[in-house]
Amino acid sequence: MRRVFGVLAAGAVVLAAGCGGEISGSPVVGAEAGTDAFVPSEDNQDPSLAISGIETEDFPPGKHVPSTARVAYDESPPFGGTHDQVWATCTGIVYPTAVRTENMVHSLEHGAVWIAYNPDDISGSDRDALAERVEGMPYLMMSPYPDLDQPISLQSWGHRLKLDDADDPRIDQFIEALRVNEYTTPEVGATCATVVGSFDPDDPPPFDESEPPAGSSPPR
């Protein structure tokens, strides 16, 4: 497992690998930059590493639980790991209520970007600005996330970025770098469409704020 934090220091991001302690450098692209520099390529497979504040972690893919089970996530919001066997619809949908986390995480495995926001901090025009990025855009989804420790949190598989401003350019940079990124998506080509009979985007399984019970599945 590794976790990488982007830190702006003398024009470089210092990437620290949590287990091995190795340190490497990657150029920082300022928050004011556009998205062209964040298009993935064979030479630059994960452009998000140049985004200030990015967090990354390695998660084993393909670990599922049934719809009656909980996962004892150690990240909030989680951005990878064990998840429900059914994914949340992620076809450019803005969920008005918080959705069961285990389903949302599965969508990340398919290449989706999930925009979560604290409904106590983000509303009105700020919420609209986020929703405009999502609505109708394949492999994007958005939902409130109660008690989020920052106003906004972006998730893709193994990547997270927490922000406090709905107009922050890093939102678009994150989406450009990681939405269906063939180099970071575990299940490239997997659909985001609704699983009829198993997940209803108009009445999704609700978010559970309670502590997972003893014996819940670990995230890894």
Secondary structure as GFF3:
##gff-version 3
##sequence-region A 1 220
A	DSSP	beta_strand	3	5	.	.	.	ID=ss1
A	DSSP	beta_strand	8	9	.	.	.	ID=ss2
A	DSSP	beta_strand	12	16	.	.	.	ID=ss3
A	DSSP	beta_strand	23	27	.	.	.	ID=ss4
A	DSSP	three_ten_helix	36	38	.	.	.	ID=ss5
A	DSSP	three_ten_helix	47	50	.	.	.	ID=ss6
A	DSSP	beta_strand	55	57	.	.	.	ID=ss7
A	DSSP	beta_strand	64	65	.	.	.	ID=ss8
A	DSSP	beta_strand	83	84	.	.	.	ID=ss9
A	DSSP	beta_strand	91	94	.	.	.	ID=ss10
A	DSSP	alpha_helix	101	109	.	.	.	ID=ss11
A	DSSP	beta_strand	113	117	.	.	.	ID=ss12
A	DSSP	alpha_helix	124	134	.	.	.	ID=ss13
A	DSSP	beta_strand	140	144	.	.	.	ID=ss14
A	DSSP	beta_strand	152	156	.	.	.	ID=ss15
A	DSSP	beta_strand	159	163	.	.	.	ID=ss16
A	DSSP	alpha_helix	170	178	.	.	.	ID=ss17
###
